[in-house]
């Protein structure tokens, strides 16, 4: 069976990714997030 990647696939993937972000950002405050940006290597 082919691995079909249609609109439904991508919508589900985006939804899963957003749910992951929400769960893992629950205990991160804005100051921590902004502090991480300043320490990031570009």
mmCIF file of the N, C-alpha and C atoms, coordinates in Angstrom:
data_MODEL
# 
_entry.id   MODEL 
# 
loop_
_atom_site.group_PDB 
_atom_site.id 
_atom_site.type_symbol 
_atom_site.label_atom_id 
_atom_site.label_alt_id 
_atom_site.label_comp_id 
_atom_site.label_asym_id 
_atom_site.label_entity_id 
_atom_site.label_seq_id 
_atom_site.pdbx_PDB_ins_code 
_atom_site.Cartn_x 
_atom_site.Cartn_y 
_atom_site.Cartn_z 
_atom_site.occupancy 
_atom_site.B_iso_or_equiv 
_atom_site.pdbx_formal_charge 
_atom_site.auth_seq_id 
_atom_site.auth_comp_id 
_atom_site.auth_asym_id 
_atom_site.auth_atom_id 
_atom_site.pdbx_PDB_model_num 
ATOM 1   N N  . UNK A 1 1  ? 0.843  -1.185 0.000  1.00 0.00 ? 1  UNK A N  1 
ATOM 2   C CA . UNK A 1 1  ? 0.000  0.000  0.000  1.00 0.00 ? 1  UNK A CA 1 
ATOM 3   C C  . UNK A 1 1  ? 0.884  1.243  0.000  1.00 0.00 ? 1  UNK A C  1 
ATOM 4   N N  . UNK A 1 2  ? 0.522  2.197  -0.811 1.00 0.00 ? 2  UNK A N  1 
ATOM 5   C CA . UNK A 1 2  ? 1.286  3.437  -0.908 1.00 0.00 ? 2  UNK A CA 1 
ATOM 6   C C  . UNK A 1 2  ? 1.102  4.293  0.340  1.00 0.00 ? 2  UNK A C  1 
ATOM 7   N N  . UNK A 1 3  ? 2.121  5.065  0.633  1.00 0.00 ? 3  UNK A N  1 
ATOM 8   C CA . UNK A 1 3  ? 2.059  6.009  1.748  1.00 0.00 ? 3  UNK A CA 1 
ATOM 9   C C  . UNK A 1 3  ? 1.516  7.330  1.202  1.00 0.00 ? 3  UNK A C  1 
ATOM 10  N N  . UNK A 1 4  ? 0.203  7.481  1.228  1.00 0.00 ? 4  UNK A N  1 
ATOM 11  C CA . UNK A 1 4  ? -0.454 8.647  0.650  1.00 0.00 ? 4  UNK A CA 1 
ATOM 12  C C  . UNK A 1 4  ? -0.388 9.805  1.639  1.00 0.00 ? 4  UNK A C  1 
ATOM 13  N N  . UNK A 1 5  ? 0.148  10.923 1.178  1.00 0.00 ? 5  UNK A N  1 
ATOM 14  C CA . UNK A 1 5  ? 0.232  12.120 2.016  1.00 0.00 ? 5  UNK A CA 1 
ATOM 15  C C  . UNK A 1 5  ? -0.621 13.200 1.373  1.00 0.00 ? 5  UNK A C  1 
ATOM 16  N N  . UNK A 1 6  ? -1.871 13.226 1.788  1.00 0.00 ? 6  UNK A N  1 
ATOM 17  C CA . UNK A 1 6  ? -2.809 14.208 1.261  1.00 0.00 ? 6  UNK A CA 1 
ATOM 18  C C  . UNK A 1 6  ? -3.080 15.275 2.316  1.00 0.00 ? 6  UNK A C  1 
ATOM 19  N N  . UNK A 1 7  ? -4.045 16.139 2.049  1.00 0.00 ? 7  UNK A N  1 
ATOM 20  C CA . UNK A 1 7  ? -4.367 17.221 2.983  1.00 0.00 ? 7  UNK A CA 1 
ATOM 21  C C  . UNK A 1 7  ? -4.695 16.695 4.375  1.00 0.00 ? 7  UNK A C  1 
ATOM 22  N N  . UNK A 1 8  ? -5.424 15.607 4.446  1.00 0.00 ? 8  UNK A N  1 
ATOM 23  C CA . UNK A 1 8  ? -5.792 15.037 5.752  1.00 0.00 ? 8  UNK A CA 1 
ATOM 24  C C  . UNK A 1 8  ? -4.548 14.643 6.539  1.00 0.00 ? 8  UNK A C  1 
ATOM 25  N N  . UNK A 1 9  ? -3.599 14.037 5.872  1.00 0.00 ? 9  UNK A N  1 
ATOM 26  C CA . UNK A 1 9  ? -2.343 13.634 6.530  1.00 0.00 ? 9  UNK A CA 1 
ATOM 27  C C  . UNK A 1 9  ? -1.648 14.852 7.131  1.00 0.00 ? 9  UNK A C  1 
ATOM 28  N N  . UNK A 1 10 ? -1.496 15.914 6.332  1.00 0.00 ? 10 UNK A N  1 
ATOM 29  C CA . UNK A 1 10 ? -0.776 17.097 6.795  1.00 0.00 ? 10 UNK A CA 1 
ATOM 30  C C  . UNK A 1 10 ? -1.527 17.837 7.892  1.00 0.00 ? 10 UNK A C  1 
ATOM 31  N N  . UNK A 1 11 ? -2.838 17.868 7.818  1.00 0.00 ? 11 UNK A N  1 
ATOM 32  C CA . UNK A 1 11 ? -3.631 18.500 8.877  1.00 0.00 ? 11 UNK A CA 1 
ATOM 33  C C  . UNK A 1 11 ? -3.461 17.732 10.188 1.00 0.00 ? 11 UNK A C  1 
ATOM 34  N N  . UNK A 1 12 ? -3.510 16.423 10.128 1.00 0.00 ? 12 UNK A N  1 
ATOM 35  C CA . UNK A 1 12 ? -3.311 15.602 11.333 1.00 0.00 ? 12 UNK A CA 1 
ATOM 36  C C  . UNK A 1 12 ? -1.911 15.797 11.896 1.00 0.00 ? 12 UNK A C  1 
ATOM 37  N N  . UNK A 1 13 ? -0.914 15.881 11.027 1.00 0.00 ? 13 UNK A N  1 
ATOM 38  C CA . UNK A 1 13 ? 0.469  16.070 11.467 1.00 0.00 ? 13 UNK A CA 1 
ATOM 39  C C  . UNK A 1 13 ? 0.631  17.412 12.169 1.00 0.00 ? 13 UNK A C  1 
ATOM 40  N N  . UNK A 1 14 ? 0.067  18.460 11.602 1.00 0.00 ? 14 UNK A N  1 
ATOM 41  C CA . UNK A 1 14 ? 0.139  19.785 12.228 1.00 0.00 ? 14 UNK A CA 1 
ATOM 42  C C  . UNK A 1 14 ? -0.563 19.767 13.576 1.00 0.00 ? 14 UNK A C  1 
ATOM 43  N N  . UNK A 1 15 ? -1.725 19.125 13.641 1.00 0.00 ? 15 UNK A N  1 
ATOM 44  C CA . UNK A 1 15 ? -2.466 19.038 14.903 1.00 0.00 ? 15 UNK A CA 1 
ATOM 45  C C  . UNK A 1 15 ? -1.647 18.306 15.966 1.00 0.00 ? 15 UNK A C  1 
ATOM 46  N N  . UNK A 1 16 ? -1.025 17.196 15.593 1.00 0.00 ? 16 UNK A N  1 
ATOM 47  C CA . UNK A 1 16 ? -0.187 16.445 16.533 1.00 0.00 ? 16 UNK A CA 1 
ATOM 48  C C  . UNK A 1 16 ? 0.996  17.285 17.004 1.00 0.00 ? 16 UNK A C  1 
ATOM 49  N N  . UNK A 1 17 ? 1.614  18.000 16.085 1.00 0.00 ? 17 UNK A N  1 
ATOM 50  C CA . UNK A 1 17 ? 2.761  18.836 16.439 1.00 0.00 ? 17 UNK A CA 1 
ATOM 51  C C  . UNK A 1 17 ? 2.349  19.945 17.403 1.00 0.00 ? 17 UNK A C  1 
ATOM 52  N N  . UNK A 1 18 ? 1.213  20.579 17.153 1.00 0.00 ? 18 UNK A N  1 
ATOM 53  C CA . UNK A 1 18 ? 0.742  21.635 18.042 1.00 0.00 ? 18 UNK A CA 1 
ATOM 54  C C  . UNK A 1 18 ? 0.388  21.094 19.420 1.00 0.00 ? 18 UNK A C  1 
ATOM 55  N N  . UNK A 1 19 ? -0.228 19.923 19.471 1.00 0.00 ? 19 UNK A N  1 
ATOM 56  C CA . UNK A 1 19 ? -0.555 19.307 20.759 1.00 0.00 ? 19 UNK A CA 1 
ATOM 57  C C  . UNK A 1 19 ? 0.721  19.002 21.532 1.00 0.00 ? 19 UNK A C  1 
ATOM 58  N N  . UNK A 1 20 ? 1.751  18.520 20.845 1.00 0.00 ? 20 UNK A N  1 
ATOM 59  C CA . UNK A 1 20 ? 3.045  18.238 21.475 1.00 0.00 ? 20 UNK A CA 1 
ATOM 60  C C  . UNK A 1 20 ? 3.630  19.524 22.065 1.00 0.00 ? 20 UNK A C  1 
ATOM 61  N N  . UNK A 1 21 ? 3.591  20.598 21.296 1.00 0.00 ? 21 UNK A N  1 
ATOM 62  C CA . UNK A 1 21 ? 4.138  21.880 21.762 1.00 0.00 ? 21 UNK A CA 1 
ATOM 63  C C  . UNK A 1 21 ? 3.373  22.369 22.987 1.00 0.00 ? 21 UNK A C  1 
ATOM 64  N N  . UNK A 1 22 ? 2.061  22.312 22.953 1.00 0.00 ? 22 UNK A N  1 
ATOM 65  C CA . UNK A 1 22 ? 1.248  22.779 24.081 1.00 0.00 ? 22 UNK A CA 1 
ATOM 66  C C  . UNK A 1 22 ? 1.568  21.973 25.338 1.00 0.00 ? 22 UNK A C  1 
ATOM 67  N N  . UNK A 1 23 ? 1.647  20.669 25.221 1.00 0.00 ? 23 UNK A N  1 
ATOM 68  C CA . UNK A 1 23 ? 1.931  19.819 26.385 1.00 0.00 ? 23 UNK A CA 1 
ATOM 69  C C  . UNK A 1 23 ? 3.305  20.130 26.968 1.00 0.00 ? 23 UNK A C  1 
ATOM 70  N N  . UNK A 1 24 ? 4.294  20.303 26.113 1.00 0.00 ? 24 UNK A N  1 
ATOM 71  C CA . UNK A 1 24 ? 5.657  20.480 26.590 1.00 0.00 ? 24 UNK A CA 1 
ATOM 72  C C  . UNK A 1 24 ? 5.996  21.921 26.947 1.00 0.00 ? 24 UNK A C  1 
ATOM 73  N N  . UNK A 1 25 ? 5.108  22.852 26.666 1.00 0.00 ? 25 UNK A N  1 
ATOM 74  C CA . UNK A 1 25 ? 5.345  24.255 27.027 1.00 0.00 ? 25 UNK A CA 1 
ATOM 75  C C  . UNK A 1 25 ? 4.506  24.693 28.215 1.00 0.00 ? 25 UNK A C  1 
ATOM 76  N N  . UNK A 1 26 ? 3.758  23.788 28.823 1.00 0.00 ? 26 UNK A N  1 
ATOM 77  C CA . UNK A 1 26 ? 2.869  24.155 29.925 1.00 0.00 ? 26 UNK A CA 1 
ATOM 78  C C  . UNK A 1 26 ? 3.615  24.778 31.098 1.00 0.00 ? 26 UNK A C  1 
ATOM 79  N N  . UNK A 1 27 ? 4.812  24.303 31.385 1.00 0.00 ? 27 UNK A N  1 
ATOM 80  C CA . UNK A 1 27 ? 5.545  24.791 32.553 1.00 0.00 ? 27 UNK A CA 1 
ATOM 81  C C  . UNK A 1 27 ? 6.645  25.781 32.189 1.00 0.00 ? 27 UNK A C  1 
ATOM 82  N N  . UNK A 1 28 ? 6.613  26.319 30.987 1.00 0.00 ? 28 UNK A N  1 
ATOM 83  C CA . UNK A 1 28 ? 7.616  27.290 30.553 1.00 0.00 ? 28 UNK A CA 1 
ATOM 84  C C  . UNK A 1 28 ? 6.973  28.669 30.536 1.00 0.00 ? 28 UNK A C  1 
ATOM 85  N N  . UNK A 1 29 ? 7.573  29.602 31.275 1.00 0.00 ? 29 UNK A N  1 
ATOM 86  C CA . UNK A 1 29 ? 7.011  30.949 31.254 1.00 0.00 ? 29 UNK A CA 1 
ATOM 87  C C  . UNK A 1 29 ? 7.676  31.777 30.155 1.00 0.00 ? 29 UNK A C  1 
ATOM 88  N N  . UNK A 1 30 ? 7.114  32.923 29.871 1.00 0.00 ? 30 UNK A N  1 
ATOM 89  C CA . UNK A 1 30 ? 7.575  33.760 28.767 1.00 0.00 ? 30 UNK A CA 1 
ATOM 90  C C  . UNK A 1 30 ? 9.021  34.213 28.968 1.00 0.00 ? 30 UNK A C  1 
ATOM 91  N N  . UNK A 1 31 ? 9.405  34.513 30.218 1.00 0.00 ? 31 UNK A N  1 
ATOM 92  C CA . UNK A 1 31 ? 10.778 34.948 30.475 1.00 0.00 ? 31 UNK A CA 1 
ATOM 93  C C  . UNK A 1 31 ? 11.773 33.832 30.151 1.00 0.00 ? 31 UNK A C  1 
ATOM 94  N N  . UNK A 1 32 ? 11.444 32.590 30.481 1.00 0.00 ? 32 UNK A N  1 
ATOM 95  C CA . UNK A 1 32 ? 12.318 31.466 30.136 1.00 0.00 ? 32 UNK A CA 1 
ATOM 96  C C  . UNK A 1 32 ? 12.442 31.343 28.631 1.00 0.00 ? 32 UNK A C  1 
ATOM 97  N N  . UNK A 1 33 ? 11.334 31.486 27.945 1.00 0.00 ? 33 UNK A N  1 
ATOM 98  C CA . UNK A 1 33 ? 11.332 31.353 26.496 1.00 0.00 ? 33 UNK A CA 1 
ATOM 99  C C  . UNK A 1 33 ? 12.172 32.457 25.860 1.00 0.00 ? 33 UNK A C  1 
ATOM 100 N N  . UNK A 1 34 ? 11.988 33.688 26.316 1.00 0.00 ? 34 UNK A N  1 
ATOM 101 C CA . UNK A 1 34 ? 12.769 34.809 25.782 1.00 0.00 ? 34 UNK A CA 1 
ATOM 102 C C  . UNK A 1 34 ? 14.243 34.645 26.131 1.00 0.00 ? 34 UNK A C  1 
ATOM 103 N N  . UNK A 1 35 ? 14.547 34.146 27.314 1.00 0.00 ? 35 UNK A N  1 
ATOM 104 C CA . UNK A 1 35 ? 15.940 33.916 27.703 1.00 0.00 ? 35 UNK A CA 1 
ATOM 105 C C  . UNK A 1 35 ? 16.606 32.888 26.810 1.00 0.00 ? 35 UNK A C  1 
ATOM 106 N N  . UNK A 1 36 ? 15.853 31.897 26.398 1.00 0.00 ? 36 UNK A N  1 
ATOM 107 C CA . UNK A 1 36 ? 16.387 30.866 25.513 1.00 0.00 ? 36 UNK A CA 1 
ATOM 108 C C  . UNK A 1 36 ? 16.734 31.425 24.155 1.00 0.00 ? 36 UNK A C  1 
ATOM 109 N N  . UNK A 1 37 ? 15.962 32.416 23.703 1.00 0.00 ? 37 UNK A N  1 
ATOM 110 C CA . UNK A 1 37 ? 16.255 33.037 22.403 1.00 0.00 ? 37 UNK A CA 1 
ATOM 111 C C  . UNK A 1 37 ? 17.604 33.762 22.444 1.00 0.00 ? 37 UNK A C  1 
ATOM 112 N N  . UNK A 1 38 ? 17.862 34.448 23.551 1.00 0.00 ? 38 UNK A N  1 
ATOM 113 C CA . UNK A 1 38 ? 19.102 35.202 23.637 1.00 0.00 ? 38 UNK A CA 1 
ATOM 114 C C  . UNK A 1 38 ? 20.313 34.299 23.693 1.00 0.00 ? 38 UNK A C  1 
ATOM 115 N N  . UNK A 1 39 ? 20.138 33.091 24.204 1.00 0.00 ? 39 UNK A N  1 
ATOM 116 C CA . UNK A 1 39 ? 21.253 32.156 24.318 1.00 0.00 ? 39 UNK A CA 1 
ATOM 117 C C  . UNK A 1 39 ? 21.392 31.245 23.109 1.00 0.00 ? 39 UNK A C  1 
ATOM 118 N N  . UNK A 1 40 ? 20.497 31.367 22.157 1.00 0.00 ? 40 UNK A N  1 
ATOM 119 C CA . UNK A 1 40 ? 20.530 30.492 20.987 1.00 0.00 ? 40 UNK A CA 1 
ATOM 120 C C  . UNK A 1 40 ? 21.675 30.884 20.064 1.00 0.00 ? 40 UNK A C  1 
ATOM 121 N N  . UNK A 1 41 ? 22.232 29.890 19.414 1.00 0.00 ? 41 UNK A N  1 
ATOM 122 C CA . UNK A 1 41 ? 23.300 30.118 18.436 1.00 0.00 ? 41 UNK A CA 1 
ATOM 123 C C  . UNK A 1 41 ? 22.663 30.149 17.061 1.00 0.00 ? 41 UNK A C  1 
ATOM 124 N N  . UNK A 1 42 ? 22.906 31.199 16.328 1.00 0.00 ? 42 UNK A N  1 
ATOM 125 C CA . UNK A 1 42 ? 22.327 31.339 14.986 1.00 0.00 ? 42 UNK A CA 1 
ATOM 126 C C  . UNK A 1 42 ? 23.353 31.056 13.939 1.00 0.00 ? 42 UNK A C  1 
# 
